[in-house]
């Protein structure tokens, strides 16, 4: 296999691109190479732009966009050209003004198929960094980045906030600005290994009994019974419920992965009754504005309120219900690999932590205190 092709396939695989997208991106590079009859690493940006200009006149808009994305990925990620914008610039050459840094970063994130939520988080993190110094990030260097990270640490921000900032800055300087050496001076924080809160099954029942609204009760039920992330729950479509096969189809979960989750007959009956009474439309849980689904924050508030109403003093979030789903499955002796598949984890190591939370595992040993011969120890 051609070394460049192998490198490109490896880069695409690491980013979990689908086989169909992988084939399309590789085909774009092959077509460019055949046109000039030279290796793609011998081409110049001018030649790439000229070829794309020819393609724009002869192929459909969607096909042209795929060509642009494929070449942008190849030249940025495989050949390490200073910016992933080399290929897209050909499609935008006629624009009257240069794109702002925010627009360039957003485009580069979209080219790599980052989710809208991640794009907003990354762009927001860079914006806060720039606002703090009152300068464009292009005028800031490793010294300011280090000072900003220390300030975040002193402010006591969460591990998640700190690392999102690190990821955003590494992407900005390494990909958008082409300063790959800068990524080595932007460290990540060490992940905290805290055990999540786990509710008993009685506590879950108490939450459901205390919930008055049909929508809220069904949302909590599905969150627990299917182990969904809050974003997956909020964006459930009515058509995602496959009653004939007793399956729930999750589209583009974390890592852009789809998965199927089995639905119990009792849960199917609850969903069918809810749809019959409320006719929710395209989204199972519609939002306040027409054509939108419920906001994830709304579900978070619903879960927290249900916990308080049920007399639960623990801090409960939708993700806690996901933890409960996994732990209760393992306590019921469900196979670990099956739980991994249901949760949509890429690595079994992520799922194993729930094994250590299982009550059956934790209480399987005998305490040394229980085996002390207290009578023999008396004088």
N, C-alpha and C positions, 0 to 999 in steps of 0.2 A: 504493500500500500504506500502511496505517496506520503512522505513525512508531513507535508503541510496538511493534507487531507486528514491524516491521523490526528494531528494536533487540533484541528478544528473539531473533529468528532469528539475528542476528549473534552474540549472546552464546553461543547454543547451538552454532553452527557453530565458534566459536573453541575450544570445549571438546570438540569432536569427538563430540557426541551423535549417536546413530543417527537416521536419518530417522523411524523409528517412534516413538522417544522424543520427538523434536522435535514431531511432530504431536500426540502425546498431551498434552504440556505446553502447547502453544498452545491446544488444544481446552479444557483446564481453565480458562485465562484467559478464553476466549470465552464459556464457559458461565457463569462468574461475572458477566461483563459483561452478558450478556443477562438475567440474573436481576434485576439492579438497574437496567438500562437507562441506565447512565452509564459514562463512561470509567473504567477500573480505577485510574487515578491519582487519582481523586476519592473513592475508597473509604477507609474507616477500618479499622483492625485489628478493631474490634468487628463491623463488617459482614462481614468475611471469615470471622471465627470463626462468626458466626451462620449463614452460608451453608453452611459446612463441616459444622456440626452437623446441618443438614437433610440433607445428602448422606450423612452417616454412617448415617442411619437408612434410606436408600432405595437405596443402591448396595452392591455386593459389596465385601468387604474389600480385595481387590487394586485394584479401580477407585478406591476411596477413597484408598488410599495413593498412587496415581498423581496424583490431584487435589492431595493435600497437597504432594507433591514438586514438581509443576508450579508451583503458586502460590508455594511457598517460593522456588523459583528466580527467578520473575518479580519478586517484590517485593524480593528481596535484590539480585539482579544487574542488573535493568533499572531499577527505581525507586530502588534504593539505600536501602531501609529499614534502620534500624540493625542488625537481625539477621535472618538467614535463618530464624529460629525463629518468625517471626510466624504463618505458616500451620501448621506442625506443632504449635504450642502449642494450637491448637483441638482437635487429636486427643488432646492430653495434659492438657487442662484439668482433668480429674478426678483427676489424680495428687495424692497427698497431700503431696508435698514438691517443692521446686524442684530441678531437675537441677544437678549440680555442673558446674564449668567444664570439667572433663575430659569429662564426658558430653555437654555442649553442643558442644564442639569435635569430638568423635567423630561426633555426629549430623550436624553441618554438613559434615564430610568425606564421610560416607556419602551425603548428599544430592547431592554433586557427583560421586559415583561414583568416588572415589579407591579404589585397591586396598588390601586389608588390610595389605599390607607398608608402603605409604606412610603409612597411618593410624597404624600403630605407630611409624614413624620420626618423624612430626610430633609425636605426643603425647609420645613419649619425649624429644624435644628440648626441648619446653616444660617437661616435668617436671624435667629437669636444670637448666634456667634458674631455675625456681622454688626448687628445693632449694638452689641455690648461695646465694640471698639469704634463704632461709627465710621467704619471703612469697608470697602469692597474686599471680599476674601482674597482676591488676587494680590492685594497689597499687604496681606498678613502672612506670616511664616510660622515656622515650628515654635518659635519663642512664644508668640501669642496663643497658639494652639495649646501648648503645655500650660500656660497660665490660666486659660479658660477651663481646661480639664481639672486643674487643681481647685479653681473656684467652684466648679460643680460639686467636687468632692466635699469642700468645706460647707456648701449649702445643704449637704445631706440628701442629694437627689437619689432616687432609686437606682438599683442596678440596671433596670431596663432603660431608663431615661439616659443614664450615662453611656451605655453601650450603643443606643440608637444614635447619640451624638457622635460617638467615635466612628460608627459605620458611615454616617452621613459625611463626615469630614474626610474619611479615607476615600469615599467614592468621589467627592468633589475634586480633591487634589490628585488622586491617582487616575481617574477616568476622564472627568470633564476637562481638567486643566492639564492632564498628561504628565503630572509630576509624580511618577511612580515611586521615586525614592522617598517622598513625603510620608507614604503609608507606614514606613518602618518607625516613624517617630510619633505615631498616633496609637497609643496602646489601648487595649480593652481592659475592663475591670474583671477581676476574678468573680465568677458566678457564686452567689450565695446558695448553699445547699439546705434550704429550709424545707421542713416537711409540711405539706399542705394540710389544711383543716379537712377532716372527714366527718360527715354526718352519719348517724345511725339511720337505719331504715325507718325507725319510728319517728325520728326528727323530720325526715323527708315527708312522711305521711302528715305530720303536724303542719308543715308548710302548706301542703295541698289543701288540707281541711280548712285552713285559715284564709285561703284565697277565695274571694267572692266572684270576681270577674271570670267569665268563661275563657276569654282570650288569655288572661294572665295564668289561669290554672293550666291550660293546654300548653302554653309556652314553657312553664316550669316542668310539666310532665315530660315533654319531648326532650328538654335539656337533660333531664336525669335519665330517662329511659333510653336515649340514643347517644348520650355522651357528646353532645355537640359543643363546639366553640360558639361564643355569643354571636360572632359575625355570621357563622353558618346558620344559626337559628333564626336570626333576624331576616336573612335573605332567602328563606325557604319559599319556594313557589308552590302553588297548589298542584301543579303538574309533577312536582318532585315526589309526590306520594303515589306509589305504584300499588294500588289496592289488590290488583289481580295477583301480583307476585309477592305481596306482603313485604315490600322493600321501600326504603327511603333513599332517594338519590341525592347525594351531596355534591354540588358542582363547585369546582375550583376552590377547594379548601386551602389550608395552609400549604404553601409550596405549589399552588396551582394544581393540586391533585384531586381527582374525583374519587368517590368511594360509595359503596352501598351498605346500608345498615338494615338489618331485619326488623320488621315491625310486628309486635305482638298483636293478637286479635283484639285484645281489650283496648290497646292504644289506637288501632285502626278504627274501632267503633267510636272512640272519643273524637278522632279527627273528622270522621264522616258526619257525626252529629253536629260538630262545630260548623262544618262547611254547609250543612243543610240549613241550620238556623241563621247563620250570619252571612252566608254567600260572600266570602272575602274577596273573590276575584282572582287576578293573576298571582298575587302574593298571599301566602297563607296568613301572614300577619301584616296587613296594610298599614302604611304610615298615615300621618295627618293630611299630607298633601296627596292629591290624586296621582295615582301611578307610581307611588313610592312604597317601599316596605318600612316597617317600624325601625326606629333608630336603635342601635345596640345599647345606647345609654338608657333608653326607656326600659329595656329588658333588665338591665342591671338594677335599676330602681325598683322594678317589680319584684325581683328576687329578694332584694334587701328588705323590702316592706313585708313580704310574705314570711320571712324568717322572724322578724320582730313580732308580727301578728301571731305566729305559731309559738311564741314564747322561747325562741332559741337565742341564747346570748352570744353565740359564736358569730364572727363576721362572715357572712355568706354572700357569695357572688355566683354568677352563672358558671364560672370555671370551677368553683367548688363542687357543683353538681356533676361536672365532667369527671373530677377526681373521684367522686362517690360512685359513679357509674363503673369506672375501671376497678376500683377497690372491691366493690360488692360483687362484681363479676368473678374476680379472683377468689373471693371468699366462698363463692358458689362453685369453685373448682373449674371454672372456664379456662381453657388452654391459653397460655400466655401469648402465643402467636395469634390466636383468634382475637384477643383483646387488642393486640397491636394493630391488626387490620381494621377493627371497628373504630379505633381512635384515629387512624390515619397517620400513625407514627412511621417515619422513614427508618428509624433504627430501633431494634429491640431494647437497646440500652435505656431509651427513654421510657419504655413501658415497664421495665424491671423494677423501677422505683416503687410502683404500686404494689408489687409483690411484697416489698418490705413494710408496706402500710397495712397489709392484710392482717386482721385480728387473729386469724388462724395461725399465721406465721409468728407473729409477735408473742402470742401466748402458748406457743408449742413447747417451750422449755419450762423447766421447773426452777423456781427461784432458789438460790442457795439457802435462803432463810428458811424455806419450807422443809429442808432436809437436815437442819440443825437438830442435834439431839439435846434439846434444852434440859431434859430431865437429867441426862448424864453430866451436863455442865454444872448442875447445882452442887454446892459444897456438901 
